[in-house]
């Protein structure tokens, strides 16, 4: 497959996921402040944990161009991008304030059993599976929040969660 064909194939997997009845049901559950607070705390763990996962992918990848792109991505996530001068964890802290959470509550959040299992699975996948599979899984989760890919479906996960 060419790079373009891979992008199209993976993009369609993401779009199918966003159109799934399971996700429609998930987003149909009304968001309230207590639920939003749980979501923000768990999302903060996910955002921080992804740094470890991207490091695994980069460490296992023999292709310098891919490593460079991962580092560019991580710079945006950790340091600065168009959405924050302080990285994406800062965005989560700002979201937390909107639902009454203090930064310390977010930074010291404990994972639910479900979050812990998911984080363990991501660690295993990115450290033990071939780097190409790990890269694919990590990329797909990034694309699940990409409004450019999913604009005609109402946007990515963040757009649906805030609707």
C-alpha positions in Angstrom: 0.0 0.0 0.0 1.1 3.5 -0.6 1.1 6.1 2.2 -2.0 7.7 0.7 -3.8 4.3 0.6 -2.8 3.7 4.3 -4.1 7.1 5.3 -7.4 6.5 3.5 -7.7 3.0 5.0 -7.0 4.2 8.5 -9.1 7.3 8.1 -12.0 5.1 7.1 -11.5 2.9 10.2 -11.7 6.1 12.3 -14.8 7.3 10.5 -16.5 3.9 11.0 -15.7 4.1 14.7 -17.2 7.6 15.0 -20.3 6.4 13.2 -20.7 3.3 15.4 -23.9 2.8 17.4 -21.7 2.2 20.5 -20.1 5.7 20.2 -23.5 7.3 19.4 -24.8 5.8 22.6 -21.8 6.9 24.6 -22.2 10.5 23.5 -26.0 10.4 24.0 -25.5 10.2 27.8 -26.0 13.7 29.2 -22.8 15.4 30.4 -23.1 17.0 33.8 -20.5 18.5 36.1 -19.8 15.4 38.2 -19.4 13.3 35.0 -17.3 16.0 33.4 -15.0 16.1 36.4 -14.4 12.4 36.2 -13.8 12.6 32.5 -11.3 15.5 32.9 -9.3 13.6 35.6 -9.2 10.4 33.6 -8.3 12.3 30.4 -5.4 14.0 32.3 -4.0 10.5 33.0 -4.5 9.5 29.4 -2.8 12.6 28.1 0.2 12.1 30.4 0.4 8.4 29.7 0.5 8.9 25.9 3.9 10.6 26.3 5.3 7.2 27.6 3.6 5.4 24.7 5.0 7.7 22.0 8.4 7.2 23.6 8.0 3.4 23.2 7.0 3.8 19.5 10.0 6.1 18.8 12.4 3.8 20.7 11.3 0.8 18.7 11.2 2.5 15.3 14.3 2.3 13.1 13.1 5.0 10.7 14.7 8.4 11.5 12.0 10.4 9.6 9.3 8.7 11.7 11.2 9.4 14.9 11.5 13.1 13.9 7.7 13.4 13.3 7.0 11.8 16.7 9.3 14.3 18.3 7.5 17.2 16.5 4.2 15.8 17.7 5.4 15.5 21.2 6.7 19.0 21.2 3.2 20.2 20.4 1.7 18.0 23.1 4.1 18.8 25.9 5.5 22.3 25.1 3.4 24.4 22.8 1.0 24.4 19.9 -1.7 26.5 18.4 -4.0 25.8 21.3 -1.8 26.3 24.3 1.5 28.0 25.2 2.1 25.3 27.8 1.1 22.0 26.3 -2.0 19.9 26.3 -2.0 19.1 30.0 -2.5 22.8 30.5 -5.7 22.6 28.3 -6.9 19.8 30.6 -6.3 21.9 33.7 -8.3 24.8 32.1 -11.1 22.4 31.3 -11.0 21.2 34.9 -11.4 24.7 36.2 -14.6 25.0 34.2 -16.1 22.1 36.1 -14.8 23.2 39.5 -11.6 21.2 39.7 -8.4 22.6 41.2 -5.2 21.8 39.3 -4.0 19.6 42.1 -7.1 17.4 41.8 -6.2 16.8 38.1 -2.5 16.4 38.6 -3.1 13.9 41.5 -6.0 12.0 39.9 -6.2 8.3 40.5 -7.2 6.1 37.6 -10.5 4.2 37.7 -10.1 0.4 37.1 -11.1 0.9 33.5 -8.6 3.7 32.9 -5.8 1.6 34.6 -6.6 -1.3 32.3 -6.6 0.8 29.2 -3.3 2.5 30.2 -1.7 -0.9 30.8 -2.9 -2.1 27.5 -1.5 0.9 25.7 1.9 0.5 27.5 2.0 -3.2 26.5 1.0 -2.5 22.9 3.5 0.3 22.3 6.4 -1.5 24.0 5.9 -5.1 22.9 4.2 -5.1 19.5 6.0 -4.2 16.3 6.5 -0.5 16.0 4.4 -0.3 12.9 1.4 -1.7 14.8 2.0 0.6 17.7 2.3 3.6 15.4 -0.9 2.7 13.7 -2.8 2.4 17.1 -1.4 5.7 18.4 -2.2 7.5 15.1 -5.7 6.2 15.0 -6.4 7.5 18.5 -5.0 10.9 17.4 -7.3 10.9 14.4 -10.3 10.2 16.6 -10.0 13.8 17.7 -9.2 15.3 14.3 -12.0 17.7 13.2 -10.4 18.0 9.8 -11.0 14.3 9.2 -14.3 14.2 11.0 -15.8 17.6 10.4 -18.7 16.2 8.3 -19.5 13.8 11.2 -19.7 16.6 13.8 -16.0 16.6 14.6 -13.8 14.3 16.8 -14.2 13.0 20.3 -13.7 16.4 22.0 -16.4 18.1 19.8 -18.9 15.3 20.5 -18.1 15.3 24.3 -18.7 19.1 24.5 -21.9 19.0 22.5 
